[in-house]
């Protein structure tokens, strides 16, 4: 196949532009105007002066959870308890549970309670996850399933002034409740994930770094892969608690093939901004894993051949994570393990440069900055100056990879790129505009850098001869588009391994 009459952004600084691409099998054979190649009777695709870029990677996504949540009550953006209850009441009932996602109650005049939820759900158990998935709102029917057994280590069970349950659980208490009482079946997850793959392809996604290891995501993807339906490449995490099993089997990272690889361990330092459980230097928040505990996880991971990705939101959580990586660096750095901090959301200024110095990557979400701005200013105040510090991290030399954290934000790489460049998603001015990145940097954080983080930098992330033919055709060249017109850039078609996964040509 030859793609011609367009603009190809290779994302390689030594050869940034080509007029087209040649593709042989699942690989790129060369670029029109830059290489010559021999292809037997090639199909010729007229790009119509459209732009081709490497396929997008979402570097932090809970893919099966996001796919399943597309059928839930959507509580994103509700401004009050009353509005949330209206949406729950109006949503069609599916199965034995009422499920929902997306609420944020920090600015509600009246806070969520089980009693309020009972009014619109009756005796059907209901569970509604907050936008950050670190808080869970239950009705009385759901609470009754636990029989009062809700408190677990690392969890928060909210009670009112009389000591009665409010119906809100946070952190480990929320997650364990779902795991014990309300887990969807694997068949449900597989069906939802198949649907989600089609949506992801329509948004230019050709690879993901998935975080749903606790949900058995590898098995979900494997079932789809066995049928030939896995239309993107998965770099899968595993909860660090499963490390003893990996050690017993002698399995080292990575495990898998070109489409599905298990690659790294996942741990949590703290909670989140939205649930007010981020571990902060002022002493507030929830400590899920201490710095000493993380150091032991990293050390054992290195001995077994596994890198670690650790969730850290608060400034103290990030400092403790960096301290742990620094204390163990002599054990993992010589092995070439690519360690990462997920989110790196609020940083003390003196910690920004430590990522590059230690060789620890930042897996961030550009979309979180404009989405979280009101909460960050309310709960973090002056400390928000060190939050979502994408420009500072980039300038320090840190490797920055971009993701969505879907279903927390929508799985939409172009929206993430816009958020990184504009630092706003509404009519307001840019929030901390000094922390904006350029379009080219945002694109690199969504293509080149995630490939490196997955150990795939010699096969993906760029459009060069010998690389896998994973690419996106865009309606406009984002690097030639004024920032305020970036929203007009659309995905036209998506290709993975030389096969069109979305909207094959001709396009007219």
VOPAGU-2260 file (C-alpha; in pm, 1 decimal, decimal comma):
REM VOPAGU-2260
SITE   aa  ch    i         X         Y         Z
SITE  UNK   A    0       0,0       0,0       0,0
SITE  UNK   A    1     113,5     353,3     -73,3
SITE  UNK   A    2     -38,4     656,4     101,6
SITE  UNK   A    3      36,9     965,1    -102,9
SITE  UNK   A    4     -54,3    1331,3    -153,8
SITE  UNK   A    5     -49,6    1421,5     212,2
SITE  UNK   A    6     166,2    1542,9     499,8
SITE  UNK   A    7     332,8    1274,4     710,9
SITE  UNK   A    8     461,4    1375,4    1052,7
SITE  UNK   A    9     713,4    1100,8    1126,8
SITE  UNK   A   10     790,4    1231,7    1481,1
SITE  UNK   A   11    1157,2    1166,2    1407,5
SITE  UNK   A   12    1360,8    1489,2    1434,4
SITE  UNK   A   13    1614,7    1375,8    1175,6
SITE  UNK   A   14    1343,4    1331,5     911,4
SITE  UNK   A   15    1027,8    1504,9    1034,7
SITE  UNK   A   16     825,8    1525,7     712,8
SITE  UNK   A   17     730,8    1308,1     417,9
SITE  UNK   A   18     471,2    1341,3     141,9
SITE  UNK   A   19     339,9     989,1     194,4
SITE  UNK   A   20     416,6     638,2     317,8
SITE  UNK   A   21     477,8     294,9     174,1
SITE  UNK   A   22     346,2      -0,6     373,0
SITE  UNK   A   23     438,5    -366,4     323,6
SITE  UNK   A   24     262,1    -619,6     543,6
SITE  UNK   A   25     244,4    -479,3     896,0
SITE  UNK   A   26     546,5    -250,0     852,2
SITE  UNK   A   27     634,5      84,5     706,4
SITE  UNK   A   28     848,1      38,5     395,3
SITE  UNK   A   29     946,4     402,9     344,8
SITE  UNK   A   30     828,8     755,9     299,1
SITE  UNK   A   31     730,1     914,2     -31,0
SITE  UNK   A   32     991,4    1175,2    -118,4
SITE  UNK   A   33    1240,3    1035,5     131,2
SITE  UNK   A   34    1293,3     669,9      36,8
SITE  UNK   A   35    1258,7     444,6    -262,7
SITE  UNK   A   36    1111,8      97,0    -227,0
SITE  UNK   A   37     978,8    -183,4    -438,7
SITE  UNK   A   38     621,8    -285,6    -364,1
SITE  UNK   A   39     447,4    -536,7    -591,4
SITE  UNK   A   40     127,4    -388,0    -744,4
SITE  UNK   A   41      59,6    -160,5    -446,8
SITE  UNK   A   42    -278,0     -17,5    -356,5
SITE  UNK   A   43    -251,6     359,9    -380,6
SITE  UNK   A   44    -446,4     570,5    -131,9
SITE  UNK   A   45    -492,8     940,4    -202,3
SITE  UNK   A   46    -465,2    1124,6     129,9
SITE  UNK   A   47    -625,3    1431,3     -19,8
SITE  UNK   A   48    -364,8    1653,5     152,9
SITE  UNK   A   49    -463,4    1517,1     492,1
SITE  UNK   A   50    -209,3    1462,5     770,3
SITE  UNK   A   51     -73,3    1128,1     892,1
SITE  UNK   A   52      78,2    1088,2    1239,1
SITE  UNK   A   53     184,8     785,4    1443,3
SITE  UNK   A   54    -100,1     603,6    1616,1
SITE  UNK   A   55    -206,2     748,1    1950,1
SITE  UNK   A   56    -126,0     569,9    2275,6
SITE  UNK   A   57    -333,0     629,6    2588,3
SITE  UNK   A   58     -69,9     587,3    2859,0
SITE  UNK   A   59    -310,5     555,2    3150,7
SITE  UNK   A   60    -651,3     402,4    3094,8
SITE  UNK   A   61    -879,8     160,1    3276,5
SITE  UNK   A   62   -1009,3      23,3    2949,7
SITE  UNK   A   63   -1262,1    -245,9    3052,4
SITE  UNK   A   64   -1391,8     -18,7    3330,8
SITE  UNK   A   65   -1428,7     268,0    3083,1
SITE  UNK   A   66   -1601,0      45,2    2829,3
SITE  UNK   A   67   -1844,2     -88,4    3090,4
SITE  UNK   A   68   -1914,3     261,4    3223,6
SITE  UNK   A   69   -2054,2     368,0    2885,7
SITE  UNK   A   70   -2375,7     191,1    2992,0
SITE  UNK   A   71   -2387,8     341,1    3344,0
SITE  UNK   A   72   -2575,0     643,4    3475,5
SITE  UNK   A   73   -2355,7     935,5    3367,0
SITE  UNK   A   74   -2316,9    1184,0    3652,2
SITE  UNK   A   75   -2040,1    1392,6    3497,7
SITE  UNK   A   76   -2098,6    1762,8    3558,0
SITE  UNK   A   77   -2405,0    1735,7    3784,1
SITE  UNK   A   78   -2421,1    2045,5    4002,8
SITE  UNK   A   79   -2632,1    1922,4    4293,7
SITE  UNK   A   80   -2761,3    1619,6    4479,4
SITE  UNK   A   81   -3107,0    1679,8    4331,1
SITE  UNK   A   82   -2972,1    1675,2    3974,5
SITE  UNK   A   83   -2780,2    1353,4    4042,7
SITE  UNK   A   84   -3093,0    1184,6    4178,0
SITE  UNK   A   85   -3291,1    1295,5    3871,9
SITE  UNK   A   86   -3040,4    1129,0    3640,9
SITE  UNK   A   87   -3042,0     807,5    3843,1
SITE  UNK   A   88   -3421,1     795,3    3839,0
SITE  UNK   A   89   -3439,5     857,1    3463,4
SITE  UNK   A   90   -3175,6     600,2    3362,2
SITE  UNK   A   91   -3306,1     269,1    3219,9
SITE  UNK   A   92   -3257,3     -24,7    3455,3
SITE  UNK   A   93   -3006,8    -291,2    3344,1
SITE  UNK   A   94   -2947,8    -610,9    3540,7
SITE  UNK   A   95   -2964,4    -654,5    3915,5
SITE  UNK   A   96   -2764,2    -339,6    4002,6
SITE  UNK   A   97   -2800,7      30,8    3933,8
SITE  UNK   A   98   -2455,0     157,2    3843,0
SITE  UNK   A   99   -2328,2     507,4    3784,0
SITE  UNK   A  100   -2009,8     711,1    3756,3
SITE  UNK   A  101   -1883,6    1067,4    3746,0
SITE  UNK   A  102   -2023,1    1258,1    4047,4
SITE  UNK   A  103   -1823,9    1523,6    4232,3
SITE  UNK   A  104   -1990,7    1650,5    4547,5
SITE  UNK   A  105   -1729,9    1897,6    4677,1
SITE  UNK   A  106   -1938,6    2194,6    4561,2
SITE  UNK   A  107   -2285,3    2049,1    4628,2
SITE  UNK   A  108   -2489,6    2225,0    4895,7
SITE  UNK   A  109   -2621,3    1887,9    5015,6
SITE  UNK   A  110   -2388,6    1587,0    5027,7
SITE  UNK   A  111   -2477,2    1238,3    4897,4
SITE  UNK   A  112   -2638,3     992,5    5138,5
SITE  UNK   A  113   -2784,1     644,4    5121,0
SITE  UNK   A  114   -3120,7     777,7    5236,8
SITE  UNK   A  115   -3137,7    1024,1    4948,5
SITE  UNK   A  116   -3044,5     754,7    4697,7
SITE  UNK   A  117   -3309,8     520,9    4841,5
SITE  UNK   A  118   -3580,3     762,3    4725,9
SITE  UNK   A  119   -3506,0     695,1    4357,1
SITE  UNK   A  120   -3371,4     337,7    4369,0
SITE  UNK   A  121   -3599,9     160,7    4615,0
SITE  UNK   A  122   -3487,4    -190,6    4703,4
SITE  UNK   A  123   -3258,9    -232,5    4400,3
SITE  UNK   A  124   -2895,3    -209,0    4514,4
SITE  UNK   A  125   -2715,8      92,3    4370,0
SITE  UNK   A  126   -2350,5     186,4    4355,3
SITE  UNK   A  127   -2228,8     513,4    4206,7
SITE  UNK   A  128   -1855,7     579,6    4168,2
SITE  UNK   A  129   -1723,1     933,0    4190,7
SITE  UNK   A  130   -1545,0    1090,6    3896,1
SITE  UNK   A  131   -1205,3     985,2    4030,6
SITE  UNK   A  132   -1322,7     630,0    4118,7
SITE  UNK   A  133   -1191,3     672,0    4472,5
SITE  UNK   A  134   -1531,8     726,8    4637,9
SITE  UNK   A  135   -1843,0     509,8    4621,0
SITE  UNK   A  136   -2199,8     619,8    4695,9
SITE  UNK   A  137   -2430,3     334,3    4798,6
SITE  UNK   A  138   -2795,7     304,5    4882,4
SITE  UNK   A  139   -2931,5     113,4    5183,0
SITE  UNK   A  140   -2994,9    -204,1    4983,8
SITE  UNK   A  141   -2628,6    -212,5    4881,1
SITE  UNK   A  142   -2503,7    -133,1    5232,1
SITE  UNK   A  143   -2713,2    -418,6    5372,5
SITE  UNK   A  144   -2515,1    -667,2    5165,0
SITE  UNK   A  145   -2204,7    -595,7    5371,1
SITE  UNK   A  146   -2380,3    -638,0    5704,3
SITE  UNK   A  147   -2172,2    -356,5    5851,9
SITE  UNK   A  148   -1841,3    -515,1    5745,2
SITE  UNK   A  149   -1702,0    -214,8    5554,3
SITE  UNK   A  150   -1383,8     -94,3    5725,3
SITE  UNK   A  151   -1062,4    -222,5    5570,6
SITE  UNK   A  152    -700,5    -111,0    5590,4
SITE  UNK   A  153    -641,8     187,7    5363,9
SITE  UNK   A  154   -1013,8     260,3    5341,2
SITE  UNK   A  155   -1248,2     529,4    5472,6
SITE  UNK   A  156   -1607,2     462,8    5583,2
SITE  UNK   A  157   -1791,4     793,5    5612,2
SITE  UNK   A  158   -2024,7     846,3    5910,2
SITE  UNK   A  159   -2245,4    1135,5    6013,8
SITE  UNK   A  160   -2239,6    1326,2    6344,0
SITE  UNK   A  161   -2438,8    1046,9    6509,4
SITE  UNK   A  162   -2199,5     774,3    6401,2
SITE  UNK   A  163   -2437,2     640,9    6135,5
SITE  UNK   A  164   -2320,4     533,2    5790,5
SITE  UNK   A  165   -2375,0     802,5    5527,7
SITE  UNK   A  166   -2348,4     557,5    5238,5
SITE  UNK   A  167   -2014,0     691,7    5109,1
SITE  UNK   A  168   -1701,3     476,1    5109,1
SITE  UNK   A  169   -1357,7     591,0    5001,4
SITE  UNK   A  170   -1035,0     432,3    4875,8
SITE  UNK   A  171    -983,7      65,7    4967,0
SITE  UNK   A  172   -1325,6      39,0    5132,0
SITE  UNK   A  173   -1490,4     143,6    4804,2
SITE  UNK   A  174   -1286,1     -88,9    4586,5
SITE  UNK   A  175   -1325,2    -390,5    4812,3
SITE  UNK   A  176   -1699,1    -339,9    4834,7
SITE  UNK   A  177   -1724,7    -353,4    4457,1
SITE  UNK   A  178   -1496,9    -656,7    4439,4
SITE  UNK   A  179   -1694,2    -845,8    4706,4
SITE  UNK   A  180   -2049,0    -763,6    4608,0
SITE  UNK   A  181   -2085,2    -601,9    4268,4
SITE  UNK   A  182   -1828,2    -734,6    4024,1
SITE  UNK   A  183   -1955,2    -764,0    3665,5
SITE  UNK   A  184   -1906,9   -1099,2    3497,9
SITE  UNK   A  185   -1618,2   -1150,4    3259,0
SITE  UNK   A  186   -1868,7   -1200,8    2977,0
SITE  UNK   A  187   -2013,3    -854,8    3048,7
SITE  UNK   A  188   -1666,3    -703,9    3049,3
SITE  UNK   A  189   -1563,1    -879,8    2729,1
SITE  UNK   A  190   -1875,1    -762,4    2545,9
SITE  UNK   A  191   -1828,8    -404,9    2668,8
SITE  UNK   A  192   -1458,9    -409,0    2580,4
SITE  UNK   A  193   -1533,2    -522,2    2225,5
SITE  UNK   A  194   -1762,6    -222,1    2186,2
SITE  UNK   A  195   -1501,1       2,5    2344,3
SITE  UNK   A  196   -1236,0    -108,7    2096,4
SITE  UNK   A  197   -1445,2      26,0    1809,8
SITE  UNK   A  198   -1484,7     361,1    1984,5
SITE  UNK   A  199   -1111,3     376,9    2060,9
SITE  UNK   A  200   -1025,8     309,0    1696,1
SITE  UNK   A  201   -1254,9     593,0    1587,8
SITE  UNK   A  202   -1046,8     824,2    1809,7
SITE  UNK   A  203    -712,8     719,3    1666,0
SITE  UNK   A  204    -605,3     493,7    1952,7
SITE  UNK   A  205    -366,5     220,1    1842,2
SITE  UNK   A  206    -216,7     130,4    2182,9
SITE  UNK   A  207    -296,4     159,1    2552,6
SITE  UNK   A  208    -122,0     121,4    2885,5
SITE  UNK   A  209    -401,6     -44,3    3081,8
SITE  UNK   A  210    -446,8     -19,4    3461,2
SITE  UNK   A  211    -733,5    -265,3    3510,1
SITE  UNK   A  212    -504,3    -552,3    3607,4
SITE  UNK   A  213    -700,9    -597,2    3931,0
SITE  UNK   A  214   -1009,7    -655,9    3715,9
SITE  UNK   A  215    -847,1    -934,7    3518,2
SITE  UNK   A  216    -805,2    -716,8    3210,6
SITE  UNK   A  217    -535,1    -941,8    3064,3
SITE  UNK   A  218    -783,9   -1229,2    3052,1
SITE  UNK   A  219   -1046,8   -1004,2    2895,9
SITE  UNK   A  220    -808,8    -887,3    2625,0
SITE  UNK   A  221    -680,5   -1242,7    2573,5
SITE  UNK   A  222   -1030,1   -1370,8    2496,3
SITE  UNK   A  223   -1076,0   -1096,6    2237,2
SITE  UNK   A  224    -724,9   -1151,3    2099,5
SITE  UNK   A  225    -788,3   -1523,5    2056,9
SITE  UNK   A  226   -1073,4   -1436,2    1820,6
SITE  UNK   A  227    -856,2   -1193,7    1624,9
SITE  UNK   A  228   -1051,2    -894,8    1752,1
SITE  UNK   A  229    -786,4    -704,9    1950,3
SITE  UNK   A  230    -751,2    -395,0    1731,9
SITE  UNK   A  231    -494,5    -212,4    1945,3
SITE  UNK   A  232    -177,2    -297,5    2136,8
SITE  UNK   A  233    -197,4    -342,9    2514,5
SITE  UNK   A  234      79,5    -281,3    2770,4
SITE  UNK   A  235     -87,5    -435,7    3073,9
SITE  UNK   A  236     -23,6    -369,5    3441,2
SITE  UNK   A  237     -46,3    -625,2    3720,7
SITE  UNK   A  238    -127,7    -536,3    4084,3
SITE  UNK   A  239     192,4    -561,3    4283,9
SITE  UNK   A  240      15,9    -804,6    4518,1
SITE  UNK   A  241      42,5   -1062,2    4236,0
SITE  UNK   A  242     422,6   -1040,8    4231,9
SITE  UNK   A  243     468,5   -1360,6    4442,1
SITE  UNK   A  244     285,6   -1557,2    4171,3
SITE  UNK   A  245     506,2   -1410,7    3901,0
SITE  UNK   A  246     814,9   -1487,8    4110,3
SITE  UNK   A  247     700,8   -1846,0    4169,2
SITE  UNK   A  248     658,3   -1898,6    3795,0
SITE  UNK   A  249     987,1   -1727,8    3713,1
SITE  UNK   A  250     811,7   -1484,6    3477,5
SITE  UNK   A  251     985,9   -1159,6    3390,2
SITE  UNK   A  252     860,9    -851,8    3205,1
SITE  UNK   A  253     744,5    -844,4    2932,2
SITE  UNK   A  254     519,1   -1145,1    2871,8
SITE  UNK   A  255     315,1   -1167,9    2553,4
SITE  UNK   A  256     316,5   -1084,3    2183,9
SITE  UNK   A  257     286,4    -782,9    1956,1
SITE  UNK   A  258     -69,5    -709,5    2067,9
SITE  UNK   A  259     -91,9    -809,3    2433,6
SITE  UNK   A  260     197,2    -785,8    2677,3
SITE  UNK   A  261     199,3    -790,3    3057,4
SITE  UNK   A  262     468,6    -544,3    3144,1
SITE  UNK   A  263     470,7    -374,3    3484,7
SITE  UNK   A  264     345,9    -372,2    3843,8
SITE  UNK   A  265      93,2    -118,7    3973,3
SITE  UNK   A  266      85,6      27,2    4325,5
SITE  UNK   A  267     -90,6     316,6    4501,8
SITE  UNK   A  268      69,9     574,2    4729,2
SITE  UNK   A  269    -246,1     771,4    4812,4
SITE  UNK   A  270    -595,4     873,9    4711,4
SITE  UNK   A  271    -711,7    1166,4    4499,1
SITE  UNK   A  272    -784,2    1536,2    4493,3
SITE  UNK   A  273   -1158,0    1492,7    4432,9
SITE  UNK   A  274   -1204,7    1258,4    4727,9
SITE  UNK   A  275    -973,5    1473,2    4943,0
SITE  UNK   A  276    -756,7    1169,7    5012,9
SITE  UNK   A  277    -437,3    1283,6    4837,8
SITE  UNK   A  278    -135,7    1251,3    5070,0
SITE  UNK   A  279     -11,6    1605,3    5126,9
SITE  UNK   A  280     283,6    1768,9    5297,2
SITE  UNK   A  281      42,1    1934,1    5542,8
SITE  UNK   A  282     -36,8    1587,9    5681,1
SITE  UNK   A  283    -377,4    1547,1    5518,9
SITE  UNK   A  284    -488,3    1257,7    5302,9
SITE  UNK   A  285    -475,1     878,8    5307,1
SITE  UNK   A  286    -152,9     678,8    5296,8
SITE  UNK   A  287    -213,2     360,6    5100,8
SITE  UNK   A  288     153,3     264,6    5061,1
SITE  UNK   A  289     433,2     424,0    5262,1
SITE  UNK   A  290     764,9     520,0    5108,5
SITE  UNK   A  291     935,0     232,0    5287,0
SITE  UNK   A  292     676,5     -12,9    5159,3
SITE  UNK   A  293     713,2     114,1    4803,8
SITE  UNK   A  294    1091,8      78,7    4826,2
SITE  UNK   A  295    1043,6    -287,5    4912,6
SITE  UNK   A  296     798,5    -332,3    4622,6
SITE  UNK   A  297    1044,5    -170,3    4380,5
SITE  UNK   A  298    1330,5    -378,7    4519,6
SITE  UNK   A  299    1141,8    -706,4    4488,3
SITE  UNK   A  300    1017,3    -604,2    4146,3
SITE  UNK   A  301    1371,5    -540,2    4029,8
SITE  UNK   A  302    1489,0    -875,3    4158,9
SITE  UNK   A  303    1210,5   -1043,5    3962,3
SITE  UNK   A  304    1256,6    -826,3    3651,7
SITE  UNK   A  305     947,5    -603,4    3679,3
SITE  UNK   A  306     924,4    -221,8    3664,4
SITE  UNK   A  307     669,4     -38,7    3877,6
SITE  UNK   A  308     408,6     224,3    3800,1
SITE  UNK   A  309     290,7     396,0    4118,4
SITE  UNK   A  310     -12,6     621,1    4158,6
SITE  UNK   A  311      86,6     942,5    4336,7
SITE  UNK   A  312    -135,6    1251,3    4354,4
SITE  UNK   A  313     -33,8    1459,0    4657,6
SITE  UNK   A  314     296,5    1641,8    4699,3
SITE  UNK   A  315     403,5    1414,1    4986,2
SITE  UNK   A  316     293,2    1102,9    4795,9
SITE  UNK   A  317     512,8    1206,2    4503,3
SITE  UNK   A  318     806,6    1287,2    4728,7
SITE  UNK   A  319     776,9     952,4    4905,8
SITE  UNK   A  320     759,7     772,7    4570,2
SITE  UNK   A  321    1068,3     952,7    4440,2
SITE  UNK   A  322    1250,1     878,2    4766,6
SITE  UNK   A  323    1170,3     508,5    4722,1
SITE  UNK   A  324    1296,6     504,1    4363,7
SITE  UNK   A  325    1609,4     692,0    4470,0
SITE  UNK   A  326    1678,9     453,5    4760,8
SITE  UNK   A  327    1656,7     152,5    4528,0
SITE  UNK   A  328    1804,9     301,0    4211,2
SITE  UNK   A  329    2125,1      98,4    4230,8
SITE  UNK   A  330    1912,0    -216,6    4210,3
SITE  UNK   A  331    1683,2    -128,2    3917,4
SITE  UNK   A  332    1867,9     123,9    3700,9
SITE  UNK   A  333    2142,1    -118,2    3583,0
SITE  UNK   A  334    1864,2    -351,0    3463,6
SITE  UNK   A  335    1714,8     -81,3    3241,8
SITE  UNK   A  336    1374,9    -101,6    3413,1
SITE  UNK   A  337    1152,4     187,8    3309,7
SITE  UNK   A  338     991,9     306,0    3630,2
SITE  UNK   A  339     700,3     548,4    3628,3
SITE  UNK   A  340     486,2     766,8    3851,3
SITE  UNK   A  341     121,4     776,5    3751,3
SITE  UNK   A  342     -34,1    1126,9    3767,0
SITE  UNK   A  343     250,4    1319,2    3942,2
SITE  UNK   A  344     -27,0    1566,4    4005,7
SITE  UNK   A  345      85,9    1801,0    4283,2
SITE  UNK   A  346     460,4    1852,1    4318,3
SITE  UNK   A  347     671,2    2056,8    4555,1
SITE  UNK   A  348     898,8    2275,4    4337,2
SITE  UNK   A  349    1212,2    2106,5    4468,9
SITE  UNK   A  350    1086,2    1765,8    4350,8
SITE  UNK   A  351    1016,7    1855,8    3986,6
SITE  UNK   A  352    1373,6    1796,6    3869,3
SITE  UNK   A  353    1408,5    1463,4    4048,2
SITE  UNK   A  354    1216,3    1265,0    3785,1
SITE  UNK   A  355    1474,4    1330,9    3515,8
SITE  UNK   A  356    1764,5    1298,4    3759,4
SITE  UNK   A  357    1645,8     953,3    3868,6
SITE  UNK   A  358    1525,6     837,5    3526,8
SITE  UNK   A  359    1166,1     797,7    3644,9
SITE  UNK   A  360     896,6     876,0    3386,8
SITE  UNK   A  361     586,1    1087,7    3445,7
SITE  UNK   A  362     264,9     926,2    3323,0
SITE  UNK   A  363      35,7    1230,2    3333,3
SITE  UNK   A  364    -306,3    1329,7    3203,5
SITE  UNK   A  365    -318,1    1663,7    3024,4
SITE  UNK   A  366    -699,1    1665,9    3050,6
SITE  UNK   A  367    -687,8    1664,3    3430,8
SITE  UNK   A  368    -546,3    2018,2    3451,7
SITE  UNK   A  369    -844,5    2211,4    3312,3
SITE  UNK   A  370   -1091,1    1956,2    3450,6
SITE  UNK   A  371    -955,8    1978,3    3806,2
SITE  UNK   A  372    -875,9    2349,5    3822,5
SITE  UNK   A  373   -1165,8    2448,7    4051,4
SITE  UNK   A  374   -1103,4    2164,0    4295,9
SITE  UNK   A  375    -727,6    2226,1    4297,4
SITE  UNK   A  376    -772,0    2593,8    4378,0
SITE  UNK   A  377   -1028,4    2515,8    4647,6
SITE  UNK   A  378    -843,9    2236,6    4829,0
SITE  UNK   A  379    -477,7    2307,0    4747,4
SITE  UNK   A  380    -473,1    2685,7    4732,4
SITE  UNK   A  381    -119,4    2813,3    4674,2
SITE  UNK   A  382       6,8    2457,6    4633,2
SITE  UNK   A  383    -183,8    2444,4    4303,4
SITE  UNK   A  384     107,5    2646,4    4163,3
SITE  UNK   A  385     299,6    2317,2    4162,9
SITE  UNK   A  386      16,6    2107,5    4024,7
SITE  UNK   A  387     -11,8    1968,4    3671,4
SITE  UNK   A  388     334,5    2113,3    3605,3
SITE  UNK   A  389     368,9    1975,0    3252,8
SITE  UNK   A  390     593,0    2254,1    3119,8
SITE  UNK   A  391     823,9    2239,1    3419,7
SITE  UNK   A  392     851,2    1861,2    3397,6
SITE  UNK   A  393     921,0    1873,8    3024,5
SITE  UNK   A  394    1185,1    2144,4    3060,2
SITE  UNK   A  395    1354,0    1950,8    3339,9
SITE  UNK   A  396    1420,5    1663,7    3098,3
SITE  UNK   A  397    1163,4    1423,6    3241,6
SITE  UNK   A  398     997,9    1177,7    3006,6
SITE  UNK   A  399     630,5    1280,2    2995,3
SITE  UNK   A  400     370,7    1034,5    2861,5
SITE  UNK   A  401       8,0    1139,8    2825,8
SITE  UNK   A  402    -307,9     941,8    2898,6
SITE  UNK   A  403    -672,0     998,3    2981,0
SITE  UNK   A  404    -729,9     802,8    3303,0
SITE  UNK   A  405   -1058,8     700,1    3139,3
SITE  UNK   A  406   -1322,3     662,5    3268,6
SITE  UNK   A  407   -1216,9     955,3    3489,5
SITE  UNK   A  408   -1179,7    1162,9    3172,4
SITE  UNK   A  409   -1296,6    1060,9    2826,9
SITE  UNK   A  410   -1071,8     835,9    2619,2
SITE  UNK   A  411    -994,7    1092,5    2347,3
SITE  UNK   A  412    -628,6    1165,7    2263,2
SITE  UNK   A  413    -705,9    1474,7    2055,4
SITE  UNK   A  414    -896,7    1623,7    2350,4
SITE  UNK   A  415    -596,8    1547,8    2572,4
SITE  UNK   A  416    -359,5    1717,5    2329,8
SITE  UNK   A  417    -583,4    2026,2    2323,7
SITE  UNK   A  418    -593,4    2032,9    2704,6
SITE  UNK   A  419    -213,8    2022,3    2726,1
SITE  UNK   A  420    -174,9    2302,2    2474,6
SITE  UNK   A  421    -463,5    2528,3    2578,6
SITE  UNK   A  422    -494,1    2454,2    2954,5
SITE  UNK   A  423    -868,3    2519,5    2933,4
SITE  UNK   A  424   -1176,8    2329,2    2822,0
SITE  UNK   A  425   -1433,4    2607,6    2847,3
SITE  UNK   A  426   -1466,2    2979,7    2783,6
SITE  UNK   A  427   -1227,1    3070,9    3065,7
SITE  UNK   A  428    -867,9    3176,3    3006,2
SITE  UNK   A  429    -590,1    2919,9    3031,5
SITE  UNK   A  430    -524,0    2795,6    3384,9
SITE  UNK   A  431    -157,0    2850,4    3474,1
SITE  UNK   A  432     -68,3    2912,7    3108,9
SITE  UNK   A  433     302,8    2898,7    3193,9
SITE  UNK   A  434     257,0    2520,0    3223,2
SITE  UNK   A  435     131,0    2472,4    2867,0
SITE  UNK   A  436     313,2    2239,9    2629,4
SITE  UNK   A  437     342,7    2284,9    2253,7
SITE  UNK   A  438     140,0    2085,1    2002,4
SITE  UNK   A  439     451,2    1894,0    1899,3
SITE  UNK   A  440     533,7    1810,7    2262,4
SITE  UNK   A  441     177,1    1700,7    2333,8
SITE  UNK   A  442     186,4    1481,6    2023,7
SITE  UNK   A  443     520,1    1330,1    2130,1
SITE  UNK   A  444     373,4    1259,2    2475,9
SITE  UNK   A  445      94,5    1065,0    2303,0
SITE  UNK   A  446     308,6     875,4    2050,0
SITE  UNK   A  447     686,8     862,9    2094,0
SITE  UNK   A  448     719,4     866,3    2471,9
SITE  UNK   A  449     459,9     597,3    2552,5
SITE  UNK   A  450     632,5     364,4    2305,8
SITE  UNK   A  451     961,1     414,0    2491,3
SITE  UNK   A  452     794,2     355,6    2825,9
SITE  UNK   A  453     667,9      18,6    2697,9
SITE  UNK   A  454    1014,3     -73,9    2567,2
SITE  UNK   A  455     891,5     -43,9    2209,3
SITE  UNK   A  456    1073,4     267,6    2090,3
SITE  UNK   A  457    1237,7      86,7    1797,2
SITE  UNK   A  458     906,6     -35,5    1655,2
SITE  UNK   A  459     637,6     216,5    1745,3
SITE  UNK   A  460     580,0     583,8    1810,2
SITE  UNK   A  461     736,2     702,5    1483,5
SITE  UNK   A  462     664,6     655,3    1113,3
SITE  UNK   A  463     997,4     521,2     990,2
SITE  UNK   A  464    1101,4     227,1     768,5
SITE  UNK   A  465    1078,8     -97,5     964,4
SITE  UNK   A  466     839,7      40,8    1225,5
SITE  UNK   A  467     495,6    -108,4    1270,3
SITE  UNK   A  468     233,7      53,0    1047,9
SITE  UNK   A  469      27,3     199,9    1331,8
SITE  UNK   A  470     -99,3     539,6    1223,3
SITE  UNK   A  471    -379,4     793,7    1225,4
SITE  UNK   A  472    -504,6    1001,6     934,0
SITE  UNK   A  473    -616,6    1347,1    1051,9
SITE  UNK   A  474    -832,9    1601,4     873,9
SITE  UNK   A  475    -576,3    1878,9     936,6
SITE  UNK   A  476    -210,6    1904,1    1028,9
SITE  UNK   A  477    -218,0    1990,0    1402,2
SITE  UNK   A  478     131,1    2142,4    1385,0
SITE  UNK   A  479      14,6    2392,6    1122,7
SITE  UNK   A  480    -315,0    2462,8    1294,4
SITE  UNK   A  481    -359,5    2772,7    1516,2
SITE  UNK   A  482    -409,1    2659,1    1876,8
SITE  UNK   A  483    -758,6    2802,8    1893,8
SITE  UNK   A  484    -855,3    2589,7    1591,6
SITE  UNK   A  485    -726,5    2257,3    1726,4
SITE  UNK   A  486   -1083,2    2145,1    1791,4
SITE  UNK   A  487   -1133,8    2131,1    1414,7
SITE  UNK   A  488    -872,2    1853,5    1381,8
SITE  UNK   A  489   -1056,9    1522,2    1350,3
SITE  UNK   A  490    -964,3    1156,4    1314,1
SITE  UNK   A  491   -1038,6    1041,7     958,8
SITE  UNK   A  492    -902,9     686,0     975,3
SITE  UNK   A  493    -692,8     457,7    1194,5
SITE  UNK   A  494    -453,3     177,4    1099,9
SITE  UNK   A  495    -290,6     -89,1    1319,1
SITE  UNK   A  496     -29,1    -320,0    1172,4
SITE  UNK   A  497    -116,1    -229,9     814,6
SITE  UNK   A  498    -490,4    -294,5     860,6
SITE  UNK   A  499    -752,8     -23,2     878,7
SITE  UNK   A  500    -933,7     -44,6    1213,1
SITE  UNK   A  501   -1151,6     261,8    1148,6
SITE  UNK   A  502   -1297,1     409,4     829,3
SITE  UNK   A  503   -1087,7     257,2     548,4
SITE  UNK   A  504   -1045,6     466,5     231,0
SITE  UNK   A  505   -1157,2     609,8      -2,8
SITE  UNK   A  506   -1273,6     914,4     191,3
SITE  UNK   A  507   -1389,1    1144,2     -86,4
